[in-house]
């Protein structure tokens, strides 16, 4: 590819965790959750940024509570801080916690950007300019020996190409294993590919689909995701209402820990370097201690 990309080990192994649950927990409980994930053997913990905790502050809390696990933003919204601020935050964390911070960046979504009073336009060119500004940013402090891996929230072909050109890889969210294979073809060999996979640990199909639909409902009105799903072969009919069964089961794996393992394996075989598993629950305030523990033996065996 004409450049060096980080080794896949920079992502903490082949399987990690993705969670939005931390926003529902007090900071002390948030730290405990991160410690548990690390003790169970997970190599990475991903979390996002929307209307909850500020993402770099959250990353600092999680990094300070743990000693080995990678902490990854999935993603930091480029519209809410300028490129110099993001560069400074990422380099500060990478220096303070060597080899443990992963920077995921994304353009988020029009409603989440405009509610803050920002103008959401030309997301691709805005991301390109942002990355170029990060490269030019001045940073008059002690820098890291090694920069944090930089991944973009990429769903379509042009953002995937930009992930290959100006970043270290891509972090697709709400995608199928087929999309993972297609993304790998665009990225080629070298760039990192870390995909999110939603799961419901429930063997009752009706209940599992209810939980999955509750999770997906917040995304069905967002054009970036709808366009991605249409590219993935779903129809407007699949996306109508609460989503067809075909759509829901393709996006969210459900059943036993072995069923979850099989879906994760499909992503890995399709070309993912790393799969971050998001357990879906309707009781976020309770945390995910039991589910993470139940899944660990089946998922972490994939690192072997």
N, C-alpha and C positions, 0 to 999 in steps of 0.2 A: 504493500500500500504506500510505500515511500516514506513512512514515518514509524516511530515506535509507539506502541500502545501499552498500557499497563498489563501485567500478567493477570489472568482471571482470578488468581489468588487474592488480588487486591479487593475483591468483593466478599471475601470471607468464606469461600467454599461454594458449593453448587446450590445450597439451599439456605434461605434466610427467612425472616419474618417481616411482614408489612402490617402496620396497624394504625388505625385512627383512634383506638381506644384510649391512648394515653391522654388525649385531651379531656377525657371524662374523669380522670383520676387526679387527686391532689399530687403535688410534686413529690412528696415522700413516697406515695404509692407508685408513682411513675418510676422512681428510681428502683424500687423493689421489683417491679415488673421487668426492668432491664436486667437486673442482677439474676433473676430467675431464668430469663432467656439465655443468658450467658452460661449459667450453671448447667442448663439442660444440654448445652453443646451447640446451640445455634451460632453461626458465624457472623450474622449481620442482622441488624434491626433497622427497618425502614419506616419512615413516617412522613406525613404530608404537611402542607400549609394551606389553610383556607381562611377560616374566621376564628381559629383557636389560637394556640400558643405561637409566638414568633419562632420561626423554624431554627435559626442559629442559636438562639437562647436555649431552645429545647434540646438541640444537639449537644450543647455544652453540658447541660444537666445529665444527659444520658452517658456522655463520654466520661464525666467525672465519677459516675456511679459504677462504671465497669472498667475492666482492665485488659480485655483481649478483643472483644467483639467489635466489628465494624458498625459504625452509626452512619446512616445514609439518609439524606433528604430526598423525599420522593413525592413532590418536588418543592424547591424554593421558587416562588413566583417572581419572575423577573420584573414585573410591573410595579412591585411594591417597594423596591429599593434600587438605587442606581448601581451600575456595574462596578464602580470603585468600592462601594460598600460591600457588595457581594464578594469581590476579590479579597478585600481586607478580612472579612469574616472567615472565608474559607481558608485563607493562608494562616490566620491566627489559630484556628482549630487544628489545621494540619501540622503546625509547628508544636503546639501544646500536646497533641496526642498523635505522635508519629505513626503513620501507616494505618490509622483507624477511622479516619473521616472520609466519607464519599459524598461528593457534591452532585446532587441531581437538580437540574434546572428545567423550568418549563414556562410556557406562555399562559398557563392556567386557562380560564374561560371568560368570555365576555361579561357575564353577570357578576362574577367575582371580582373582576377588574374594574368595571364601571361603578359598582357600589362604593368603591373607594375614591371615585372621582377621576379615574384615569381614562385615557382614550385608548380603546382596544382596536387597533388597526394593524394590518400587514404583519401578522404574527411571525411569519418566516423571516422577513427582512428585519424586523425588530430584533429577533433572536440573533441573527447574524451580526447586526451592529453591536448588540450587547456583548457578544463573545469577543468581538474585535476590541471593544472598549475595555473589557476585562484584561486583555493582553497588554493594553497600553497603560493600564492604571498604575499610578504611583503608590508605592507601599514603603514608607519609611519606618519599618520596624523589622525585628528579627524574623526572617522568613523560614519556611520549612526546608529540610534537606530534600524532601520529595513532595511535589504538589499533590493535592488530593485528586483522585480520579474524578473526571467531569463527565457526567452522562446527561443526555437530553431526553425529556419526555417526548418521544417521537412515535407517531402513529402512521402518518402518511409518507409517501416516498421522498418528498423533498426535505422534510425534517429529518428523516433517516439519513439522507445523503449529507445533510449538514452535520449530523452526529458523527459521521465518518470523517468529514473534512475538518471541522473546527473543535470537536470534542473527542472524548475517549470512547464513546459508544452511546447506547440508547437504553432508556428505561420505559418500555411500553406498559400501559396499564389497561386492564379490561380487554385482553386479547385472547385469541384461541391459539393452540399449537400450530395451526396452519399459518396464522399471521406471523408467528415466531419464525417459521421456516422461510417465509417471504421476506421478513426483515433481515434475516441472516444473509439471504441472497443479495440484498441491496448493500448491506454493510460490508460484505466480504469477510475475509479472514483477518483477524487482528482486533478490530473494534469490539469492545465489551457489549454484551447483550444481557441485560438483567430484566426479566419480565415479572409482572405481578400476577398472581393467581388467587382468586377468591375461592374459599371452600366453606362448606357447611358440614360439620360432623354430626350427621343425623341420618338414620337408615330409613326413616319414614319419608317417602317421596313427597307427599303433600306438604308436610311440615318443612322439609328442606326447601321446596320451591317457594313456600311462603316467605321464609327467611331470605332466600336469594332475591326474590322480587322486592322485598323491603330494602335491601341493600342497593339494588340496581335502580330503584325509582328515582334516587337523587341525581342520577346521571342521564336518564332518558331524555331530559329536556335540554341537554347541552350539545350544541351543534358539532363540536369537535369529535365527541364520541359517536354521535349518530352517523356522521360522515365516515368515520372509521369502520363502524359496523356494516354500513352499506358496502364499503370496499371489501369487507371480509365475506360478503356473500349473503348477508341477511337482507330481508325486504322491508319495505315500510310496514307491511302487515305484521312482520315479526316484531317491529318496534312499537306497534300501536298499543295503547292502553298500558298494561303492566308488563308487556312483552310475552311473546309466545313461549311455550314450553321448550321448543327447539332452541330459541335464543338464550333463554335462562340457563338451560343445562349446558350449553356450549361455553358460556362465560363463567359459570360457577360450578365447581366440582362438588358433589355431595356423596354421602354414604359413610363408609368406614375409613379408617386411616389407610387401608390398602387401596381403596378407591382414590383417595387424595394422592397417594404415592404414584399411582398409575398416571394421573393427569400431569403431575410434575415431571415424571419420566418422559412423557410425550413432548413437553417443552424442551427438555434437555436434549432429547434425540433430534428435535427439529433445529437445534442450533443455539439454544440459550446457554450462556455461561453460568447463569445464576437465576434461580426462581425464588422470589420472595412471596411466601404464602400468607394470605390475609384470611384469618378465621372470622367468619361472620356470625354475630350473635345479636340477640335483641335485648341483651342486658349488659351494655358496655360498662356501666358503673361497677360491675362485679369483677371486671378484668378477664384475663384469658389463661389463668394459671393451669387449669385442668386440661384445656384443649391443647395448649402448647406442650404439656407433658405427655399427653396421649399420642400426639403426632410425632414427637421427637424420635422414637426408635425407628419408625418407618421411613421418615424423611431423611434423617441424618445418615442412614445407611447408604443413601445415594451419593454421599461424599467419598465413599470408599472406592 
